[in-house]
Amino acid sequence: MHLTFVDYLILALYFAFVLGIGWLLKKRVSTSDDFLTSGRSVPVWITSLAFVAANLGAQELIGMSASGAKYGIMTAHFYWVGAIPAMIFVGVFMMPFYYGSRARSVPEYLKLRFDEKTRGLNAITFALMTVFSSGISMYALGLLFQLVLGWSFTASVLLSAGIVLVYTFLGGLTSAIYNEVLQFLLIVLGFIPLAYLAVSKAGGWEGMAERLPRVMTHSWKYAGDASQNPMGVEIFGLVAGLGFVLSFGYWCTDFLVVQRAMAAESMSAARRTPLIAAFPKMIIPFIVIVPGIAAVALSSMGIGYSLPV
């Protein structure tokens, strides 16, 4: 694929728009509260979309699409079991503690609730996790640009990291939230046609089901025994491991997503943020996972992309 002048112009305008958001919001940042919690003034519909978008990066899009191709529709459990219940729990039970404490972050809340050692341990472990997670996301993004567009891997990684650094430095959390909402809308508008066209080209859902192993088009039917599905997990492990341990550990305590709700304009808005975010979260599998499943069907038809043997 070779980009033309118009393509580069669109990319330049997008980058300028993203940085412009940070520049325009710079005047709103005068204190640490403004930088870390947006002065608790962001409308609930913005914080709700940002709550979902904070988890919707290159790692999520590429990884979940690939998991769809590997495991089939069972991958949707990462959303329906591994996200929705925990998002409801954090909105109903946890946000009153976080928001009501007036803490500016989850580590600061832990300091108020316990002590400085607990806050320090949480901050260090979260920083390490973020470095590794962000590194994987940037690696996936750089590799995608290198394979699809022919761009330099190093330049792609540095460019993406630099843009995020600049607009976050300028506008703090507010800038990050508004850019996440923009990216969420672009992802949804871009992936919906992709999902629709891929499934249509594969003959619809029924056409795909005829060309794929049955286990790939059923979410619960083959979860009775770990040996019956490619994910290698049974119902108890799915519900207890993914639906309780992993999901609650992430959605209820992760600084990255909880911080979006803490930027809401009121306690009521903070509690509603993850609840409202659960609705778009439920439809994400249809636009992220389904294209991966359709790709396998298209490959078996000889009209889709397939790796050389």
N, C-alpha and C positions, 0 to 999 in steps of 0.2 A: 504494500500500500504506500502510495506517494502522496504527500500533502501538497496542495496547491496554495497560491497566494491567499485565496479566500479562506482556506482552512486555517492558515497561520493568523490571518486577521481576526477570525472568530476567537481563536485561542488567546490572542493578545488582548482583545476586548474583555474576555472573561477574566483573565488575570488582573487587568486594570480595574474591573468592577469589584473583584474580591478585595483587592488592596484598598480601593476607594471606600469600601464599607468600613474598614479599619480606620482609615484616615478621618472619615466623617464622625465616627464614634469616639475619636480620640479626646474631644473636648468634654465628653461625659466622664472621663476617668481622671479623678483628682485625689482619690484616697484608695487605700487597700480594699475597702469594702466595695468600691466601684469596680475595681479590677477583678476581684475574686467572686463577687456575687451580683454584679451589675446594679448595685444599689437596691436590690430586691424590687425591681420596677418593670420586669419583662412580662408582657401579657401571657396568659396561660396557653393560648393556642400556639404561640411561638415556643415557649418552653416545652410543650408537649411534642412538637415535631423535632425539636433539638434533642429531646430525650431519646427518641428513636434514632435520629441521624448520628448521634455520637457513637453508636455501635455499628454504623453502616458505612464502613470504609472499604478500602481495596481488599483487605484481608477477609472481610465478610462477603463481599460480592464475588470475588474469585474463588474463595474457599468453599462457600456454600454451593455455588454452581458446580464446582468440581465434586463436592460431596453428593450432590444430586445425581451426577453421572455415575458415581460409584455405589451409592446406597439406595438411590431411588427416592420415593416420596417419604420414606421414613426419616429423611433428613429434616422434614418439617417439624419433627418433635423438638428440635433445638429451639423452635419458636413457640409452638403450642403447649409444650410441656416444660421446656427449659427457659421460658421467659415470661409468659403471660401470668401464671400464678404468682410468681415473685414480684412482678410489677404491680399487681393488685395489692399484695401484702405491704410493699414499701409505701404505697400511697395511703393505705388505710391505717397502718400501724406504726411505721417508722418515721414518716415525714413529720408528724407532730413533735417527735423528739429532736430530729435534726433542725427543723425550721424554728421550733419553739425555743431552742437553746440559744438562738442568735449567733451560733458558730458560723464561721465563714467557710468551713470545709469539714469533711469527715474526720481527718486527723485532729482538727481543733476540737471537734465534738468529743472525741475520745480523750483528749486532755482534760476537758471539763468533767467528763463522766468518770475517768479513772485518774491518770497522772501523766506527767511529761514523758516517762519511759514508754508508756503504751503509745502515746502519740508519735514518738520518735520511731518506734519499731514499725508502726503502720506506715508512716511516711517513707521510710527507707525501703520497705518491701514493695510498696506501691510504685515508688520511683524505679526500682529494678524491673518490676513487671512491665511498666510503661515503656522502658527502654527496649526491652525485648519485643514487646507487642508492636510498638511503633516501627521497630527495625524490620520486623516481618512484613508489615503493611507497606513500608517504603520499598522493600526488596521486591514484593509482588508487583507494585506499581511500576518500578523501574524495569523489571523484567518484561512486563506487558508492553510498555512503550518501546523497548528494544526489539521485541519480537514482531509487534504489529506495525510500528511506525519506523523502525530502524534507527531510533534515537540512541544516543550514548546512555548506557546504564547509569554511569556516575553522574552525568549531567542531569538526567531525569530525577534521580534521587535528591540531588542538591537543590534543584529548582523547586520541587514540591515542598521540601523541608523549609527552604528559604521563604517561600510565600506564606506558609502557615506561621512561621516565626514572626514575620513582619506584621501581618494583620492581628495576631494575638498580642504582640508587644504594643501595638498602637491602641487597640480598643479593648483589650482584656477579654473577659468572659463574654461580654455583650457582642463583641465582634465575632468571636468564635460561634456563638449561638446563631446569629443571623446568617453567617456563612454556611453553617450546618443546615439551616432551613433551606437555603438556596440550593445546596448540593442535594438535599433530600428530594426536592421537587424535580431537579434535573435527572436524578437517578430514576425516579418513578416514571417520569415522562419518557425517558430513554429505554427503560427495560420493559415497559408494558408492550410497546410495539414489537420488541425483540421476542418476548414470550409468545405473543399472539401469532406472529409470523412463523416462528419455529414450530409451534404445535400444529398450526394449519398445514405447513409443508410436510409434516410427518403424518398427516392424515387425521388430525384431531386426537383427542385423548384415547378413543377406542382404537384408532390406527396405531398409536404408539404402543398401546397395551398388547397388540397382536405381535409386535416386533421385539418386545422386551420380555425378560423373565417376569413372571407374575409377581414375584416378590417386590419388584421395583415400582409397581403401581398400587400397592396396598400399604397403608401406614400401620395398622394394628394386626392384621390377619396372621402374619408370620412372626409375631412378637412373643408367642407362647413359649418358644424355646430358642436359645441363643444360636443353636446350630441351623436354624431354619432361615435366618436372614443374614445378609452380608455385613450388617453392622455388628453382629456377634453379641447381642444383648437381649435379655428377656424382659418381660413387663416389669418385674420388681426392680431390676437394675435400672431400667429406663426411668421409672417414676421416682425411685429413691435417690439414685445417683445423679441423674440429669435434672429431674424435676424438683429436687430438694437441695442436695448438697451443692452442686455446681451453680444452679440458677439463683438460689437465695444468697449464696456467697458472693455472686457477681452483682446482681441487680439491687441488692439491699445495702451494699457496703462500698461499691466501687466509686471512687471520687469522680471519675470521668462522667458518669451518668447522673449520680445523685446531685452533683453541683448544678445541673441544669434546672432541677426542681427547686433548689435553694435560691435561684435567681428570680423566682416567681414573685408577683406583687403582693401576695397575701398568703396566710396560712391555708385558706381554702383553695387558692390557686395552686399552691405547692402540693397539696394532697391530690388534687385533680390531675396534675401533670402526668404522672405515670399511668393513671387510669385512662385518660384520653389517649395517651401514647399506645396503649394496648390495642386499640382498634386498628391503626395502620400497621402495627407489628404483626397482626394476624394475617394480613394479606401479603406481606413481604415474601413468604415462600412461593407464592404463585408467580412472582416476577423475578425471583432470584434462583430458586431451585429448579422450577419447571424447565427453563431453557437448558439446563445441564442434562436433564432426563431426555428432552427432545433431541439434544445433540447425539446421544447414544443411538436413538432410533434413526436419525438421519444418517449416521455413519453406517448402520447396518443396511440402509437402502442404497448406499453408494453415492449419495448426493450431498452428504455433509462432510465436514472436516474430519479427517482421521489421521492418526500418527503413522508415519511410514514404518514398515516392519523391518 
